[in-house]
Amino acid sequence: MSTAVTSPRADRLRGRVPSRTDRRLERRRLARQDAVAARLAELHRMRAVLEQAAVVVSAGWVQNAWFSVVDGRGGVVNLTAYDVDRATGEPVSGACLVGGIVHAAGGPRTVRSQLVQRTLDLTWHALREDEQAQVRWCPAPAVRAAHVRDLTRWNDDPRRTAPDVRALLDRAVRLVDQQIASGRASARALAATA
């Protein structure tokens, strides 16, 4: 996105010295613009994680485990939260909903990263909330943990199917797209006030 930003020096060249208030307001506007740009970048990364998670789940969806990996003897082993670190050294052949998101973001070492946590927040929102409602990006740690347990229970329900999980990931992608459109509108509004 290209925006025209007037600098205090350019104002001086035109014969106007910006006031302290003008400079402060411009700094605030630029800080908001930077925050919106950072948010948009994060949303695009979340979208890529969700799309990759859909690929992982489509290749091999599992229940009652986070990942399935191919061990050294060629057999498939399901890994739960207790032995999830084994997924870093072995090829992942399948994943549950949460495991697919974790794997798509870089594997178990990224499970506590902001990218994974917010992608899980958004996925839970797509599952349980109205798409028009505001996404809670920073719930309390206990609430966030409850959301992950809820996603895991939903995935492990015996009536659940791989297409159900894929449909939820598709809803989450649509929700990210809505958030991106909103962020772009905010960016345009901030650029218009320059």
N, C-alpha and C positions, 0 to 999 in steps of 0.2 A: 504494500500500500504506500503510496506517495503522498506526503503532506507538506504543505508549505508552512514553514515556521519562520516567523519574523524574529530577528534577534535584536537585542537592545542596540547593538552597533548599527544595524540597518536603519533602525528608527532614528538614531543620531544623525546618520548621513542624510536623512530626509528632513532634518531640522527639528526633530522632536526627541527630547530626552524622556525615556519612560520613567514613570514615577516608581517609587519603592513598591507601592501597591500593585502596579502593573507587572513589575518583575516577579513579585511574590505569586500573583495569580497565574502568570505564565509558568513558573516553576511547578506549581500545583497541577496545572493542566498537563504539563509534560510528564509529571509523575503518574497521573491517572492514565495517560496514554501508554506509558511504559507498562503499567500494571495490566492494562487491557491486552497489550501485545503479548505479555508473558502468559496470561491466562489463555489466550488463543493458541499459543504454542503448546501449552500443556494439553488443551483439548484435542489438538491434532494428534499428539502422541497417544492420548487415551483412545482415540478412534483407531489408530494403528494397532494398539494392543488388543482392542476388542475384535478387530478383524482377524488378527493372527490367532486369538483364542478360538474363534469360530473354526479356523482351519485345523487347529490342534484337536478340538472336540469332534470335528467331522471325521478326522483320521482315526480316532479311537476314543470313544466316550466311556468313562468308567463311573461306577457307583461304589460307595463305601470305601473310597480311597481317593487320594489326591492325584496320583499319577500311576501309570503302568509303565514299567521300563523293561527293556530287554537285558537280561543279565548276561554274564560272560559265557554261559553255556547255551545261549539262544532261547532260553525260556523267558516267559513274561511274568514279572513280579509286580503286584500291586503295592504301592507305598502309601502309608497313612501319614498323619501329621507327626508321628513319633519317629519315623525313619525317612522323612521327606528329603533329608540331606543327600541320600543316595541318588536322587534324581539329578544331581549336578554332575555326577561322573558317568552316568549310563544314558544311552539313547532313550528318550521318552517316546513311547508308542501310543499313549493315550492319556487323557486327563478328565477330571470332573470339571464342573463349571469354574469353581474357584481355582483349581489347579491349572486349568487352561489359561486363565488370566495371569496367574503367577508365572507360568512357563513363558507365555508370550511377552512378558515384561522383562525376562532375563533369568528366570529360574528362582529357586528358593532363597537365594541371597538377597533378592529384591522384595521379599514379601512385606517388609516394613517400610518400603519406600513410599514417598508421597504419591507417585504415579500409580502404584498398585492399590494403595489404600483408597485413593479417590476414584479409581476405576471400579473398585468393589462398591464404593458408596453409590456411584452412578448406576451400577448394575442392580443393586438392591432397590434403588429408587424405581428403576424400570420394572422391577418385579412387583413391588408393593404399593407404589404411590401413583397418583394421577400424573400423566406426562406433563401437564400444564403447571403442576405445583413446583415450587422452588426446591432445587436439590440442596440437601444439607451436606456441604462439602467438608465440614470439620466437626462431626459429631463427637461427643465425649468418647473416650477410649472404651468404656463399658458398652456404650451403644453401638460403636463400630464393631466390637467383638460379637455382640448379639446379632448384628446384621450378617456377619460372616457365617455364624452358626445357622442363621435362617437360610442363607443361600445354600449352605451345605445340606441341611435337612431337605430343602426343596429338591436339590439335585438327587438326593438319595432316596426319595420317595419311590416305592416299588412301581407306582403307576407312571412315573416319569419316563420319557423317551428322549433319545438323542435329538430328534427334531424339535422337541419342546425346549431343550437347552439352546439349540441353534436359534430358535425364534426369540428367546429372551435376549440373546446376544445381539440379534438384529434390532430389537426394540431399544437396547442400550445404545447402539450406533445411531439410531434415529434421534434419540435423546441428546447425544453428543452433537449431532448436526444442528439441532435446535439451539443448543447452547452456543455453538460457533456462530450461527446466524445472529443471535442476540449480541454476542461479543463484537461482531463486525459492525452492527448497527451502532453500538457504543463507540467504537473506534471512529466511525464516520462522523458521529455527533461531536466528538472531541476535536477532530480535525477541522470541522466546520467553525468551531469557536476560535480558531487561531487568528 
